Amino acid sequence: MDVQKDDFSKSVTVVVHTYNHEDFIGKCIESILDQDYLDNIKILVIDDCSTDNTLRICNGFKEKFPEHLTIAALPYNQLSAGLFVGLDHLRSIKSKYVAWCDGDDYWEDTEKITKQVAILDKNSEIGIVHTDYKLMKITSERTEIRERTDPEIQASEKFTTGFDLVKGNRIKHSTAMILRESIDFDFVGLARGIYAGDWLICVSASRKHKIHFMKDKTTVARITDKGVWNGSSDARNNDQKTRIRWHCATYLEESDLRERFRRKVIIDWIRDKISRSILYRPVRPVMQLVRRNR
């Protein structure tokens, strides 16, 4: 994924993580190739050992657009092994910016990359630019696309620093563009058993840079019961949140951000112990009612 020095200031690598996305990957790659910024884009497809026709479809695009596509076909499924998928390939990225589009999502704004590069070029304090998006919910009965609500959009607008990432991650991976030099892949690579790795990447990039939200609806994110996050139970996803916070509290360099994660870990641990206490059970319904009405 080397980029010529003359092109570095404009260079973007778009990372496509994919696994068994034969029904979706074509639309994903086509939407990247449709970008008006294509001359400065390299696409890195990381296939996590798909067992369907995903890799064959990707190789078909590689044959047609060899100057734009690189295919990294992993020899075994790294996600199930608890590893950060394709880390060695991510480390090799040399472009100025990195964007993501998961293999089951796609972009519908052909100027997405152009707009995000313009924002990052103008403001050196910003390291992450993400956008609004639509949700495509797919069930066996029907496919439904909806726009996000005003409260959801307003919450994203208020999401401006790494401290906001302590509570959760409101940055949709397939909408994000990040300054490559801001990502610490050593910190990210230490993660084990974490499938929400995009959260860690955003934490890494937010250590010294701010987060900017664009209201433009650039992306369609599919929601299926086979998705890594949407296909998991609430209990499993909550466990992921705990793992991520522990990882940040442990492996971030000494900083106010690390201390904020440590404080969150301690508070959550205390709350968990209290909620499991026999003494707490009689007042639990009252406390739940209070939380709902805040």
C-alpha positions as CSV (number, residue, x, y, z in Angstrom):
1,M,0.0,0.0,0.0
2,D,2.9,2.4,-0.7
3,V,1.9,5.8,-2.1
4,Q,4.2,8.0,-4.2
5,K,5.7,10.9,-2.2
6,D,4.2,13.5,-4.6
7,D,0.7,12.2,-3.8
8,F,1.1,11.8,0.0
9,S,-0.8,14.9,1.0
10,K,-3.9,13.7,-0.9
11,S,-3.6,10.0,-0.3
12,V,-6.3,7.9,1.2
13,T,-6.5,4.2,1.9
14,V,-10.0,2.7,2.2
15,V,-10.0,-0.4,4.4
16,V,-12.7,-3.0,3.7
17,H,-13.0,-5.7,6.3
18,T,-15.1,-8.6,4.9
19,Y,-16.2,-12.1,5.9
20,N,-18.8,-14.1,4.0
21,H,-20.3,-11.0,2.4
22,E,-20.9,-12.4,-1.1
23,D,-24.3,-10.7,-1.3
24,F,-23.0,-7.3,-0.3
25,I,-19.2,-6.9,-1.1
26,G,-19.8,-5.9,-4.8
27,K,-22.0,-3.0,-3.8
28,C,-19.4,-2.0,-1.2
29,I,-16.5,-1.9,-3.6
30,E,-18.4,-0.2,-6.4
31,S,-19.4,2.6,-4.0
32,I,-15.8,3.3,-3.3
33,L,-14.8,3.1,-6.9
34,D,-17.6,5.7,-7.6
35,Q,-15.9,8.3,-5.5
36,D,-14.9,11.5,-7.3
37,Y,-11.6,11.4,-5.4
38,L,-10.7,8.0,-6.9
39,D,-7.4,9.0,-8.4
40,N,-5.9,9.4,-4.8
41,I,-7.6,6.3,-3.3
42,K,-6.2,2.8,-2.7
43,I,-8.6,0.1,-1.5
44,L,-7.3,-2.5,0.9
45,V,-9.7,-5.5,1.2
46,I,-9.0,-7.7,4.2
47,D,-10.8,-11.0,3.8
48,D,-11.0,-12.9,7.1
49,C,-11.0,-16.3,5.5
50,S,-14.4,-16.3,3.9
51,T,-16.0,-19.6,3.1
52,D,-18.4,-18.3,0.4
53,N,-17.7,-16.4,-2.9
54,T,-16.6,-13.2,-1.3
55,L,-12.9,-13.6,-2.2
56,R,-13.7,-14.6,-5.8
57,I,-15.8,-11.4,-6.2
58,C,-13.1,-9.3,-4.7
59,N,-10.5,-10.8,-7.0
60,G,-12.8,-9.9,-9.9
61,F,-12.6,-6.3,-9.0
62,K,-8.8,-6.6,-8.6
63,E,-8.5,-7.8,-12.2
64,K,-10.5,-4.8,-13.4
65,F,-8.9,-2.2,-11.2
66,P,-5.4,-3.4,-10.3
67,E,-4.1,0.1,-9.7
68,H,-6.7,0.7,-6.9
69,L,-7.2,-2.7,-5.2
70,T,-5.0,-4.8,-2.9
71,I,-6.5,-8.0,-1.6
72,A,-5.3,-9.5,1.7
73,A,-6.7,-13.0,2.0
74,L,-6.1,-14.2,5.5
75,P,-5.2,-17.9,5.9
76,Y,-7.4,-18.4,8.9
77,N,-10.3,-16.5,10.6
78,Q,-8.5,-14.0,12.9
79,L,-11.7,-12.7,14.5
80,S,-12.7,-16.1,15.9
81,A,-9.1,-16.4,17.2
82,G,-9.6,-13.3,19.2
83,L,-7.1,-11.2,17.1
84,F,-7.4,-7.8,15.6
85,V,-8.2,-8.7,12.0
86,G,-5.5,-7.9,9.4
87,L,-3.4,-5.9,11.8
88,D,-0.1,-6.5,9.9
89,H,-1.7,-5.2,6.7
90,L,-3.1,-2.2,8.6
91,R,0.4,-1.4,9.9
92,S,1.7,-1.3,6.4
93,I,-0.6,1.6,5.3
94,K,1.5,4.6,4.3
95,S,-1.2,7.0,3.1
96,K,-2.0,10.3,4.9
97,Y,-5.6,9.2,5.7
98,V,-7.4,6.0,6.3
99,A,-11.1,5.5,5.8
100,W,-13.3,2.4,6.4
101,C,-16.2,0.7,4.7
102,D,-17.2,-2.6,6.1
103,G,-18.0,-5.3,3.5
104,D,-21.7,-5.3,4.2
105,D,-22.1,-1.5,4.1
106,Y,-21.8,1.0,1.2
107,W,-21.4,4.7,0.5
108,E,-24.1,6.6,-1.3
109,D,-22.3,10.0,-1.4
110,T,-19.8,10.1,-4.3
111,E,-18.1,13.2,-2.6
112,K,-17.7,11.6,0.8
113,I,-13.9,11.3,0.7
114,T,-13.5,14.8,-0.9
115,K,-15.5,16.4,1.9
116,Q,-13.6,14.6,4.7
117,V,-10.2,15.3,3.3
118,A,-11.1,19.0,3.0
119,I,-12.0,19.2,6.7
120,L,-8.9,17.4,7.8
121,D,-6.7,19.5,5.6
122,K,-8.0,22.7,7.0
123,N,-7.8,21.8,10.7
124,S,-4.8,20.1,12.2
125,E,-6.6,19.7,15.6
126,I,-9.0,17.2,14.0
127,G,-8.0,13.6,13.6
128,I,-11.3,11.9,13.0
129,V,-14.1,12.9,10.7
130,H,-17.3,10.8,10.7
131,T,-20.7,11.4,9.1
132,D,-24.4,10.7,9.5
133,Y,-25.7,7.6,7.8
134,K,-28.8,5.5,7.1
135,L,-29.7,2.2,8.5
136,M,-30.8,-0.7,6.4
137,K,-32.5,-3.4,8.5
138,I,-32.6,-6.8,6.7
139,T,-34.9,-9.6,7.9
140,S,-36.3,-12.7,6.3
141,E,-39.5,-10.8,5.7
142,R,-38.4,-7.4,4.4
143,T,-35.6,-4.8,3.9
144,E,-36.2,-1.4,5.5
145,I,-34.1,1.8,5.3
146,R,-34.5,4.5,7.9
147,E,-32.7,7.7,8.7
148,R,-31.5,8.4,12.2
149,T,-33.5,10.5,14.6
150,D,-32.7,14.1,15.5
151,P,-31.6,13.0,19.1
152,E,-29.3,10.5,17.5
153,I,-27.7,13.1,15.3
154,Q,-27.4,15.6,18.1
155,A,-25.7,13.1,20.2
156,S,-23.1,12.6,17.4
157,E,-22.6,16.3,17.2
158,K,-21.7,16.5,20.9
159,F,-19.1,13.7,20.4
160,T,-15.9,15.7,20.1
161,T,-13.1,14.3,22.2
162,G,-11.6,11.0,23.4
163,F,-13.4,11.6,26.8
164,D,-16.7,11.0,24.9
165,L,-15.4,7.6,23.9
166,V,-15.2,6.5,27.5
167,K,-19.0,6.1,27.7
168,G,-19.3,4.4,24.3
169,N,-18.6,4.8,20.6
170,R,-20.9,6.9,18.4
171,I,-18.6,6.8,15.4
172,K,-20.0,4.5,12.7
173,H,-16.9,2.7,11.4
174,S,-18.0,2.8,7.7
175,T,-18.4,6.6,7.9
176,A,-15.0,7.4,9.5
177,M,-11.9,8.9,8.0
178,I,-8.8,9.1,10.3
179,L,-5.4,10.7,10.1
180,R,-3.1,7.7,9.7
181,E,-0.3,9.1,11.9
182,S,-2.7,9.5,14.9
183,I,-3.4,5.7,15.1
184,D,-1.2,3.6,17.4
185,F,-1.5,0.1,16.0
186,D,0.7,-1.2,18.8
187,F,-1.9,-0.2,21.3
188,V,-4.7,-1.6,19.1
189,G,-2.8,-4.8,18.4
190,L,-2.5,-5.7,22.1
191,A,-6.3,-6.4,22.2
192,R,-7.4,-10.0,22.5
193,G,-11.0,-11.2,22.3
194,I,-12.3,-7.8,21.3
195,Y,-14.5,-7.7,18.1
196,A,-15.3,-4.0,18.4
197,G,-11.8,-3.0,17.3
198,D,-13.0,0.2,15.6
199,W,-13.7,1.7,19.1
200,L,-10.0,1.1,20.0
201,I,-8.9,2.7,16.7
202,C,-11.0,5.8,17.5
203,V,-9.7,6.0,21.1
204,S,-6.1,5.8,19.7
205,A,-6.7,8.6,17.2
206,S,-8.5,10.8,19.8
207,R,-5.5,10.9,22.2
208,K,-4.1,14.0,20.6
209,H,-6.8,15.0,18.1
210,K,-10.4,16.1,18.2
211,I,-13.5,14.4,16.5
212,H,-15.6,16.2,13.9
213,F,-19.1,15.1,12.8
214,M,-20.5,15.9,9.3
215,K,-24.3,15.9,9.0
216,D,-24.1,14.6,5.4
217,K,-25.7,11.2,5.1
218,T,-22.9,9.5,3.2
219,T,-23.3,5.8,4.1
220,V,-25.8,3.0,4.3
221,A,-25.1,0.6,7.2
222,R,-26.7,-2.8,7.0
223,I,-28.1,-4.4,10.1
224,T,-28.5,-8.1,10.0
225,D,-28.6,-10.9,12.6
226,K,-25.2,-12.1,11.2
227,G,-23.4,-8.8,12.0
228,V,-20.6,-9.0,14.6
229,W,-22.3,-6.5,16.9
230,N,-26.0,-6.6,15.8
231,G,-25.9,-10.4,15.7
232,S,-24.6,-10.6,19.3
233,S,-26.6,-10.6,22.5
234,D,-26.8,-7.6,24.8
235,A,-24.8,-9.6,27.4
236,R,-22.0,-10.3,24.9
237,N,-21.9,-6.7,23.7
238,N,-21.8,-5.4,27.3
239,D,-18.9,-7.7,27.9
240,Q,-17.1,-6.2,24.9
241,K,-17.7,-2.7,26.3
242,T,-16.1,-3.8,29.6
243,R,-13.1,-5.4,27.8
244,I,-12.5,-2.3,25.8
245,R,-12.5,0.0,28.8
246,W,-10.2,-2.3,30.7
247,H,-7.9,-2.4,27.6
248,C,-7.8,1.4,27.5
249,A,-7.3,1.7,31.2
250,T,-4.4,-0.7,31.0
251,Y,-2.6,0.0,27.8
252,L,-3.1,3.7,27.0
253,E,0.0,5.8,27.9
254,E,-0.3,7.9,31.0
255,S,-2.8,10.7,30.3
256,D,-6.0,12.2,31.5
257,L,-7.8,10.0,29.0
258,R,-6.4,6.8,30.6
259,E,-7.4,8.1,34.0
260,R,-10.9,8.7,32.7
261,F,-11.1,5.1,31.5
262,R,-9.8,3.9,34.8
263,R,-12.3,5.8,36.7
264,K,-15.1,4.4,34.5
265,V,-13.8,0.8,35.1
266,I,-13.8,1.3,38.9
267,I,-17.3,2.9,39.0
268,D,-18.7,0.1,36.8
269,W,-17.1,-2.5,39.0
270,I,-18.6,-1.0,42.1
271,R,-22.0,-0.7,40.5
272,D,-21.9,-4.3,39.4
273,K,-21.1,-5.5,42.9
274,I,-23.9,-3.4,44.4
275,S,-26.4,-4.6,41.9
276,R,-25.6,-8.2,42.7
277,S,-25.9,-7.6,46.5
278,I,-28.9,-9.2,48.3
279,L,-29.4,-5.9,50.1
280,Y,-29.9,-4.1,46.8
281,R,-32.6,-6.4,45.4
282,P,-35.6,-4.7,47.2
283,V,-34.8,-1.2,45.8
284,R,-33.7,-2.4,42.3
285,P,-37.1,-1.6,40.6
286,V,-37.1,1.9,42.1
287,M,-33.6,2.6,40.9
288,Q,-34.4,1.3,37.4
289,L,-37.4,3.6,37.3
290,V,-35.3,6.6,38.3
291,R,-32.8,5.8,35.6
292,R,-35.5,5.6,32.9
293,N,-36.9,9.0,33.9
294,R,-33.6,10.9,34.0
